[in-house]
Amino acid sequence: MLDAAGPQSLHVIVGYAAQVFECSIQGPTRICRHGIPYNSAQPRRHWSKHTLNQSRLATRETIPGEQFGLEIGIGRRARRAYGFDEVALVPGGVTLNPDEVDITFALGEGDRFKLELPFWGSAMDGVVNVDFAIAMGKLGGVAVLNLDGVHTRYEDSRPIIEKIAAADKATVNAILKEAYREPVKPKLIAERIKAIKDAGVLCAVSTIPARAEERAEIAQQAGADVLVVQGTVLTARHSSRSYHQLSFEDLVRNCDIPVVVGNCVHYETALELMETGIAGILVGVGPGAACTTRGVLGVGVPQVTATADVAAARDEHMRRGGMRVAVITDGGMRIGADVCKAFASGADAVMIGTPLAGAEESASKGYNWGMATPDPNLPRGTRIHVGVKATLKEILTGPARVDDGSQNFAGALRSALGVCGARDIAEFQHVEMVIAPSITSEGKSFQNAQHVGMGKG
C-alpha cells in the first residue's frame, strides 16, 4: 500500500490490455487484481478487461485534473482506437490441442439457436440467396437473407444479380437504384424462408427498422429462426417528427424468435439496446469492403476498439442481472487473423460478407455491394469485384489451398485458441493483446516483394 502525502505518478501495466495507465493518486492506493489502480479514498471505478483504452464504464464521474484521450485542438480531445492490423494476440502459458477446443455459438437462452461455427454470412444480396443460406447452414454457420433485397422483389433474382455484376463502373449505381425500385413482395418473403427451412437448416433474416414490425410477423409465420434489424447506426432512442419510431422493447416482446439489432460501436448505446431485451447486437460502422459510410459520413470506430467497447457493455449488462447478449462483430475481416482478433476483442460470433462473396456458391459469383448502396438519395456503399476464390467449405472449414489466411477460418480460430490456451471462446475473449502496428510487416520483406503469403495484399 502507498500512503502518499501528495500526488504521485503511478505507472501500472494491466495484464489483459498490455498498456500503461498513468494517473495522479492521492491517499491510500492499492494495486488490485490484474494491476488495476484502486484508491480507497475515491469511489471505486468499474473497469472492463475488454477495453484496450480503458475508461469509466459504470458511471461518468470525473476526477479533478484527470483527462482522457489525446489533444486534437484547444479544448478537444480524442480517444485512440485500434483496428485489426494494429494489435496482436499473445500466446498463452499453456497450449491446447485445436481439435479439443469449443468454438460453438448459442443465441439467447437454451439450445434453440445453436451453431457449430460462430460465423454469420452478411445480408448482402451479392452473397446470400436461398441456395447460399442452405449451403452455409449445412456447414454449421448461418447466412442472413436480406428481406429488403432483390431476392424478395423478383420471382427470379438471377437475371438482376447478373445485370448488376456485369455493369460497368459508370452505370452500376443507376442500375442498382433501378433494380431496387421494384417493391418487396410478402409472398416471396414467406417462400424464401420456407425453402431454407425445408432444407433442414436454421434461417436468419434481416430487415430495416422502418419495416421491422411488419416483416417480423411474416418471418415468424413462415418459420424464421432469428430476426435481424439492421441499419447504418441503431440506437434505443430515436427522434423523428415525420415517421413512427420503432420500439425495440415492443418488437422483442411481440416476437417469439430472438431479435438481433445493429449496427453499434458505442458502449452506452449498446448498453441501452441490451436493456430492451435483444438477444444479439452487431458491431461495426463502415468497416466492410463494400461500405463507404466512413467516406460519405466520416462516421465509424475501428473494429477492435468497437468490439471491446460493446463487449464491455455486455459484461456490465450481465453484472446488472441481464442475460448474456451475443456480440457479433460485423465487417472488416479479410483473413483468419482478423477473425481471431475479433473474438479476442470480445466477440461471441462474427458476420462476414466480402470473403464469402468469393465463394463458388455466392449469389453473384464474386461480386459484393452493401445494403445502403442502392439508397436513392445518399448511397453509402459501392459494388466491388472479389472474384471466385474457393468453395464455401474451403473458406469456412478448409482445407485451405492458399497460404494467405483467406481460407479455413474455423481452423484458424481453433488454432488461435489452442496457441493462446483458451478452451472456448469465452476464455479466448480474455487473452492478452498487445498494440503492434508492425505485426503484419515485421520480417515479411520477401513476402511483400514477391507478393506471396502475407504480401499478396
C-alpha positions in Angstrom: 0.0 0.0 0.0 1.2 3.5 -0.8 0.4 6.4 1.6 1.1 9.4 -0.5 1.2 12.9 1.0 0.9 14.4 -2.4 0.1 13.5 -5.9 2.4 10.8 -7.3 2.7 9.4 -10.9 1.8 5.7 -10.8 2.6 3.5 -13.8 0.7 0.3 -13.9 0.7 -2.4 -16.6 -2.6 -4.1 -16.9 -2.2 -7.7 -17.8 -5.2 -8.1 -20.1 -4.7 -5.0 -22.0 -0.9 -4.7 -22.3 -1.0 -1.0 -21.8 0.3 1.5 -19.2 -2.0 3.7 -17.2 -0.6 6.9 -15.8 -2.6 8.8 -13.2 -2.1 11.0 -10.2 -3.1 9.4 -6.9 -3.9 10.9 -3.5 -4.1 9.0 -0.3 -4.1 5.2 0.3 -3.7 3.4 -3.0 -3.5 -0.3 -3.8 -2.6 -2.3 -6.8 -5.6 -4.7 -7.1 -6.0 -7.8 -9.1 -5.0 -7.5 -12.7 -2.9 -4.5 -11.8 -5.9 -2.1 -11.7 -5.1 1.0 -9.5 -7.6 1.5 -6.7 -7.7 4.5 -4.4 -9.6 3.6 -1.2 -10.4 7.3 -0.7 -12.2 7.6 -4.0 -15.4 5.9 -5.3 -14.4 2.6 -6.9 -14.4 2.6 -10.7 -15.7 -0.3 -12.8 -13.1 -1.5 -15.3 -13.5 -3.9 -18.1 -10.9 -6.3 -19.4 -12.4 -5.9 -22.9 -11.4 -2.3 -23.4 -7.9 -1.6 -24.8 -8.2 2.1 -23.9 -9.8 1.8 -20.5 -12.5 4.4 -19.4 -15.1 4.5 -16.6 -17.9 2.3 -17.6 -20.5 2.1 -14.8 -20.5 5.9 -14.3 -19.3 9.0 -16.0 -17.9 10.8 -12.9 -14.9 12.9 -13.3 -11.8 13.4 -11.1 -10.4 16.9 -11.0 -7.3 17.3 -13.1 -7.8 13.9 -14.9 -8.2 13.9 -18.7 -8.6 11.2 -21.2 -7.5 10.9 -24.8 -5.1 12.9 -27.0 -5.5 16.6 -27.6 -6.5 17.3 -31.2 -7.1 21.0 -30.7 -7.8 23.5 -27.9 -10.5 22.1 -25.8 -10.9 19.0 -27.9 -9.6 15.5 -27.1 -10.0 12.2 -28.9 -9.6 8.6 -27.7 -7.1 6.4 -29.6 -8.9 3.5 -31.3 -7.5 0.3 -32.9 -8.2 -1.8 -35.9 -7.3 -5.4 -36.7 -3.9 -4.5 -38.2 -2.7 -2.7 -35.1 -3.0 -5.4 -32.5 -1.7 -8.9 -31.9 -2.5 -11.8 -29.6 0.0 -13.0 -27.0 0.4 -16.8 -26.8 -0.6 -18.5 -23.6 1.5 -20.2 -21.0 -0.3 -23.5 -21.8 -1.2 -24.7 -25.3 -4.1 -26.9 -26.2 -5.0 -29.3 -29.0 -7.0 -27.3 -31.5 -9.3 -30.3 -32.1 -10.3 -30.2 -28.5 -11.4 -26.5 -28.2 -15.0 -25.4 -28.3 -16.0 -22.8 -30.9 -19.8 -23.3 -30.9 -22.2 -20.4 -30.6 -25.6 -20.1 -29.0 -28.0 -17.2 -29.2 -30.4 -16.5 -26.4 -31.5 -18.9 -23.8 -31.3 -22.7 -24.3 -30.2 -24.5 -27.4 -32.9 -23.2 -29.7 -30.4 -21.4 -31.9 -27.0 -23.0 -31.8 -24.3 -23.1 -34.4 -21.3 -25.4 -34.7 -19.4 -22.5 -36.3 -19.7 -19.0 -34.9 -19.9 -17.5 -38.4 -22.7 -15.4 -39.9 -23.0 -14.6 -43.6 -23.8 -10.9 -44.1 -27.2 -10.0 -45.5 -25.7 -8.9 -48.8 -27.7 -9.6 -52.0 -24.5 -10.4 -53.9 -23.6 -13.1 -51.3 -26.7 -14.6 -49.8 -29.6 -16.1 -51.7 -31.6 -19.2 -50.7 -29.1 -21.7 -52.1 -26.2 -20.0 -50.3 -28.1 -19.9 -47.0 -28.7 -23.6 -47.2 -25.1 -24.3 -48.1 -23.8 -22.3 -45.2 -26.3 -23.8 -42.8 -25.2 -27.3 -43.7 -21.6 -26.4 -42.9 -22.6 -25.3 -39.4 -22.9 -21.5 -39.8 -25.9 -19.3 -40.7 -26.3 -16.9 -43.6 -28.7 -13.9 -43.2 -31.2 -13.3 -46.1 -32.0 -9.7 -46.8 -35.8 -9.3 -46.8 -35.5 -5.9 -48.4 -33.2 -7.1 -51.2 -33.7 -8.3 -54.8 -34.4 -11.9 -53.7 -37.7 -10.8 -52.2 -38.5 -8.4 -55.0 -38.3 -10.7 -58.0 -39.5 -14.2 -58.6 -36.2 -15.0 -60.3 -33.5 -12.7 -59.0 -30.7 -14.3 -61.0 -31.0 -12.0 -64.1 -31.0 -9.0 -61.8 -27.9 -10.1 -60.0 -26.1 -10.9 -63.3 -27.1 -7.4 -64.6 -25.6 -5.7 -61.6 -22.4 -7.8 -61.7 -22.0 -7.1 -65.5 -22.5 -3.3 -65.2 -19.5 -1.0 -65.7 -18.4 1.5 -63.1 -20.1 4.4 -64.8 -23.6 2.8 -64.9 -23.7 0.4 -61.9 -25.2 2.9 -59.4 -28.0 3.7 -61.7 -28.7 0.0 -62.4 -28.7 -0.7 -58.7 -31.2 2.1 -58.0 -33.5 0.9 -60.7 -33.3 -2.7 -59.6 -34.4 -1.8 -56.0 -37.4 0.3 -57.1 -39.3 -3.0 -57.5 -41.4 -3.4 -54.4 -40.8 -6.2 -51.9 -43.4 -9.0 -52.1 -44.6 -10.6 -48.8 -45.4 -13.8 -50.7 -41.7 -14.1 -51.8 -40.5 -13.5 -48.2 -42.6 -16.4 -47.0 -41.5 -18.6 -49.9 -37.7 -17.9 -49.4 -37.9 -18.6 -45.7 -39.8 -21.8 -46.3 -37.3 -23.0 -48.9 -34.5 -22.5 -46.4 -36.3 -24.3 -43.6 -37.3 -27.2 -45.8 -33.6 -27.9 -46.3 -33.3 -28.6 -42.6 -31.1 -25.6 -41.6 -31.5 -22.5 -39.4 -33.0 -19.4 -41.1 -31.9 -15.9 -40.2 -33.5 -12.9 -42.0 -32.7 -9.2 -42.0 -34.8 -6.1 -42.4 -34.5 -2.3 -42.0 -36.0 -0.7 -38.8 -38.9 1.0 -40.7 -40.2 -2.4 -41.9 -39.3 -4.5 -38.8 -42.7 -4.8 -37.3 -44.5 -5.9 -40.5 -41.6 -8.1 -41.6 -41.3 -9.8 -38.2 -44.9 -11.1 -38.4 -44.4 -12.5 -41.8 -41.0 -14.0 -40.9 -42.3 -15.7 -37.8 -45.3 -17.2 -39.6 -43.0 -18.6 -42.3 -40.7 -20.3 -39.8 -37.6 -18.0 -39.5 -35.4 -18.7 -36.5 -34.0 -15.2 -35.9 -34.8 -11.7 -36.9 -32.0 -9.2 -37.6 -32.9 -5.5 -37.6 -30.1 -3.6 -39.3 -29.3 0.0 -40.1 -26.1 2.0 -40.5 -26.4 3.0 -36.8 -29.2 1.9 -34.5 -30.0 3.3 -31.0 -32.6 2.5 -28.4 -33.8 6.2 -28.6 -34.5 7.8 -32.0 -36.3 11.1 -32.5 -38.3 11.9 -35.6 -41.3 14.1 -36.3 -42.1 12.6 -39.7 -42.3 8.8 -39.1 -43.0 6.2 -36.5 -40.2 5.3 -34.1 -39.5 1.6 -33.8 -39.6 0.4 -30.1 -37.2 -2.5 -29.7 -38.8 -3.4 -26.4 -42.2 -3.8 -28.1 -40.6 -5.7 -31.0 -38.8 -8.1 -28.7 -42.0 -8.6 -26.7 -44.1 -9.4 -29.7 -41.5 -11.8 -31.3 -41.3 -15.5 -30.4 -37.9 -15.7 -32.0 -34.6 -14.0 -31.0 -34.0 -10.4 -32.2 -30.6 -9.2 -33.2 -30.0 -5.5 -33.9 -27.3 -3.3 -35.3 -25.2 -1.6 -36.0 -23.5 -0.1 -33.0 -20.0 0.8 -31.9 -20.6 2.7 -28.6 -20.6 1.5 -25.0 -23.6 3.4 -23.7 -25.7 2.9 -26.8 -25.0 -0.8 -26.7 -26.0 -1.0 -23.0 -29.3 0.8 -23.7 -30.0 -1.5 -26.6 -29.3 -4.6 -24.5 -31.7 -3.4 -21.9 -34.6 -3.6 -24.4 -34.3 -7.4 -24.3 -32.5 -8.1 -27.6 -30.6 -11.4 -28.0 -27.7 -10.1 -30.1 -26.0 -6.9 -31.3 -24.0 -6.3 -34.4 -20.8 -4.3 -34.1 -19.4 -2.1 -36.9 -20.0 1.1 -38.7 -18.3 1.3 -42.1 -15.6 -1.3 -41.9 -16.9 -3.5 -44.7 -15.0 -3.7 -48.0 -18.1 -2.6 -50.0 -19.2 0.1 -47.5 -18.5 3.8 -48.0 -20.1 5.1 -44.8 -16.8 6.3 -43.4 -16.0 8.2 -46.6 -19.5 9.6 -47.0 -20.4 10.5 -43.4 -17.0 10.4 -41.7 -18.5 8.1 -39.0 -17.0 4.9 -37.6 -14.8 3.3 -35.0 -12.1 0.7 -35.8 -13.3 -2.8 -35.1 -11.0 -3.9 -32.3 -12.0 -0.9 -30.1 -15.6 -1.0 -31.2 -15.9 -4.7 -30.3 -14.1 -4.3 -27.0 -16.4 -1.4 -26.0 -19.6 -3.3 -26.9 -18.3 -6.4 -25.2 -17.7 -4.3 -22.1 -21.4 -3.2 -22.3 -22.4 -6.9 -22.5 -20.4 -7.6 -19.3 -21.9 -4.7 -17.5 -25.4 -5.7 -18.6 -24.8 -9.2 -17.1 -23.4 -7.7 -13.9 -26.7 -5.8 -13.6 -28.6 -9.1 -13.8 -29.4 -9.1 -17.6 -29.0 -12.2 -19.8 -25.9 -12.5 -22.0 -26.4 -10.6 -25.2 -24.3 -12.0 -28.1 -21.8 -9.6 -29.5 -21.4 -10.1 -33.3 -18.5 -8.3 -35.0 -19.8 -7.3 -38.4 -17.4 -6.4 -41.2 -13.8 -5.5 -41.8 -12.4 -9.1 -41.6 -10.5 -10.3 -44.6 -8.4 -13.2 -43.3 -8.2 -15.6 -40.4 -6.1 -13.3 -38.3 -8.8 -10.6 -38.4 -11.5 -13.2 -37.4 -9.4 -14.4 -34.4 -8.7 -10.8 -33.2 -12.4 -10.0 -33.3 -13.1 -12.9 -30.9 -10.2 -11.9 -28.7 -11.6 -8.4 -28.5 -14.8 -9.8 -27.1 -17.0 -11.1 -29.9 -19.2 -14.1 -29.5 -19.6 -14.5 -33.3 -18.6 -12.7 -36.5 -20.5 -11.6 -39.5 -18.6 -11.9 -42.8 -19.5 -10.5 -46.2 -16.8 -9.9 -48.8 -14.7 -13.1 -48.1 -17.9 -15.1 -48.7 -18.7 -13.3 -51.9 -15.6 -15.1 -53.3 -17.2 -18.5 -52.7 -18.4 -20.5 -55.7 -21.8 -20.7 -54.1 -22.3 -16.9 -53.7 -25.3 -15.4 -55.4 -23.2 -13.1 -57.6 -20.2 -15.4 -58.2 -17.6 -12.9 -57.0 -19.3 -9.5 -56.5 -20.5 -7.7 -53.4 -22.4 -4.5 -52.6 -23.7 -3.1 -49.4 -27.3 -2.7 -48.3 -27.0 1.1 -48.5 -25.5 1.1 -52.0 -28.9 1.5 -53.7 -30.0 4.4 -51.5 -31.7 6.9 -53.9 -30.5 10.0 -52.0 -27.1 9.2 -50.5 -25.5 5.8 -51.4 -23.2 4.6 -48.7 -21.7 1.6 -50.5 -20.3 0.5 -53.7 -20.1 -2.6 -55.8 -16.8 -4.4 -55.7 -15.3 -7.3 -57.6 -13.8 -10.1 -55.4 -13.7 -12.9 -57.9 -14.4 -16.5 -57.2 -11.7 -17.8 -54.9 -12.8 -21.1 -53.4 -15.7 -23.2 -52.3 -17.6 -22.1 -49.3 -16.4 -25.2 -47.4 -12.8 -24.3 -48.2 -13.3 -20.7 -46.9 -15.1 -21.7 -43.7 -13.6 -25.1 -42.7 -10.9 -25.9 -45.2 -8.7 -27.5 -46.1 -7.0 -24.3 -47.3 -5.4 -24.3 -50.8 -3.7 -20.9 -50.2 -1.3 -19.6 -47.6 -2.6 -16.0 -47.1 -5.2 -16.7 -44.4 -8.2 -16.3 -46.7 -9.4 -19.9 -46.2 -10.3 -22.2 -43.3 -11.4 -19.6 -40.9 -12.6 -22.2 -38.5 -9.2 -23.9 -38.5 -7.5 -20.5 -37.8 -9.8 -19.8 -34.9 -9.3 -23.3 -33.4 -5.5 -23.0 -33.8 -5.5 -19.5 -32.2 -7.5 -20.8 -29.2 -5.0 -23.6 -28.9 -1.9 -21.4 -29.1 -3.4 -19.0 -26.5 -4.5 -21.7 -24.2 -8.2 -21.0 -24.3 -10.6 -23.9 -24.1 -13.6 -22.0 -25.6 -14.5 -18.6 -27.0 -15.4 -17.2 -23.6 -11.9 -17.9 -22.4 -10.4 -16.6 -25.6 -12.1 -13.2 -25.0 -9.7 -12.6 -22.2 -6.3 -13.4 -23.8 -3.6 -10.9 -23.6 -3.3 -8.5 -26.5 -0.5 -6.1 -27.5 -0.6 -2.9 -29.6 1.6 -3.9 -32.6 1.1 -1.8 -35.7 4.0 -3.6 -37.5 2.7 -7.1 -36.8 1.8 -7.7 -40.4 5.0 -6.4 -41.9 7.8 -7.3 -39.4 10.2 -9.7 -41.1 8.0 -10.0 -44.2 10.1 -8.2 -46.8 10.5 -11.2 -49.1 6.8 -11.9 -49.0 5.9 -8.3 -49.7 8.5 -8.0 -52.6 7.3 -11.3 -54.1 3.6 -10.8 -53.4 3.2 -14.2 -51.7 1.7 -15.2 -48.4 1.1 -12.1 -46.3 2.4 -9.9 -49.1 -0.4 -10.7 -51.5 -2.5 -7.7 -50.3 
